[in-house]
Amino acid sequence: MSNQSDAVGATPASLVEVWRGPIIESRHRGHLTAVDGRGETIAALGLPETVSYVRSSGKPFQAIPVIASGAADRFGFTEQEIAIACGSHSGEPMHVNAVRSILNRIG
């Protein structure tokens, strides 16, 4: 994998255009790689070697094992508790309460 500085000047590919009537409202660009089960690249756009942080967009994927493993059912997680595991929050009381509830449920 290349260093981020190697990607400076790399042109992100146009991934999505959102149209409102005849006008492009927004364009979303990025770097993309699709791999098969063996890890072989089957499609790529932009400069896939670009290093970036997944940050909040990865949280739903991080929560998948909690559901798929049966842990959410085992501990009786509520929809609010599952939602807090899937997204960002700003530490408001309702968010803190949901996280505390998860921690209490799992001991």
Residue pairs with C-beta under 8 A, 6 or more apart in sequence:
1 49
1 51
2 49
2 50
2 51
3 51
4 50
4 51
4 52
6 49
7 31
7 47
7 49
7 50
7 51
10 31
10 46
10 47
10 50
11 46
11 47
12 29
12 30
12 31
12 46
12 47
13 29
13 30
13 31
13 32
13 45
13 46
14 27
14 28
14 29
15 28
15 29
15 30
15 32
15 45
16 27
16 28
17 24
17 26
17 27
17 28
18 24
18 25
18 26
18 27
18 28
19 25
29 46
30 45
30 46
31 45
31 46
31 47
31 48
31 49
31 50
31 52
32 43
32 44
32 45
32 46
32 48
33 41
33 43
33 44
33 48
34 41
34 42
34 43
34 44
35 41
35 42
36 42
41 48
56 87
56 88
59 85
59 86
59 87
59 88
60 86
60 87
62 85
63 82
63 85
63 86
65 71
66 72
66 77
66 82
66 85
67 82
71 77
72 81
72 82
75 102
75 105
75 106
76 105
77 85
77 102
77 105
78 98
78 101
80 94
80 98
81 98
81 101
81 102
81 105
83 98
84 95
84 98
84 99
84 102
85 102
89 95
